[in-house]
Amino acid sequence: MPQTVPGGLSVADEVIVDMIGYAALESYGVVGMASPSLADGIAKRLPANRLRKGIEVDITDRGIHADLYIIAEQGTNLTEVSRNLADRVAFVLKDSAQLQVDGIEVHIQGINVSN
């Protein structure tokens, strides 16, 4: 029989951003995260150890609001990629961390063209 333990749970902002980043990289059509600001008008894929730079999180009284800056795979339906990514991130936040989600916005900063 499960016991209830008194207390609370606190999740660090960095952990929330990491959860969002890993959920994004596992999403169909997402090849990487990009910086929110385009240097010289060119989107560059961030290395895996700098995922956090492609995610902006605002914690409001209504929940988590996240802006994700991604690079998508060429030939994918960008609307579906965005919708699937937003749904996956919302699911991870609600299911794993039991956090309320205020909104997920996906910004496609570039397209990965395979040679």
Residue pairs with C-beta under 8 A, 6 or more apart in sequence:
9 98
11 97
11 99
13 57
13 59
14 52
15 97
16 57
16 64
16 93
16 97
16 99
17 51
17 52
17 55
17 57
18 51
18 52
19 92
19 93
19 96
19 97
20 55
20 57
20 66
20 68
20 89
20 92
20 93
21 33
21 51
21 52
21 54
21 55
22 51
23 85
23 88
23 89
23 91
23 92
24 30
24 33
24 51
24 54
24 55
24 68
24 70
24 85
24 88
24 89
25 32
25 33
25 48
25 51
26 88
27 81
27 84
27 85
27 88
28 76
28 81
28 84
29 72
29 73
29 76
29 77
29 78
29 80
29 81
29 84
29 85
30 70
30 71
30 72
30 73
30 81
30 85
31 45
31 71
31 72
31 73
31 112
32 45
32 46
32 54
32 70
32 71
32 112
33 45
33 46
33 50
33 51
33 53
33 54
33 55
33 68
33 69
33 70
33 71
34 43
34 44
34 45
34 46
34 54
34 69
34 70
34 71
34 109
34 110
35 43
35 44
35 46
35 53
35 54
35 69
35 109
36 53
36 54
36 56
36 67
36 69
36 107
36 109
38 109
42 110
43 71
43 109
43 110
44 110
45 71
45 110
45 112
46 53
46 54
54 68
54 69
54 70
55 66
55 67
55 68
55 69
56 66
56 67
56 69
57 64
57 65
57 66
57 67
58 64
58 65
58 66
58 102
59 65
60 102
62 100
62 102
63 99
63 100
63 101
63 102
64 93
64 99
64 100
64 101
64 102
65 101
65 102
65 103
65 104
65 105
66 89
66 103
66 104
66 105
67 105
67 107
68 85
68 89
68 104
68 105
68 106
68 107
69 107
69 109
70 85
70 106
70 107
70 108
70 109
71 108
71 109
71 110
71 111
71 112
72 78
72 81
72 108
72 110
72 111
72 112
73 81
73 111
73 112
73 114
74 111
74 112
74 113
74 114
78 108
81 106
81 108
82 106
82 108
85 104
85 106
86 104
86 105
86 106
89 101
89 104
90 101
90 104
93 99
93 101
94 100
94 101
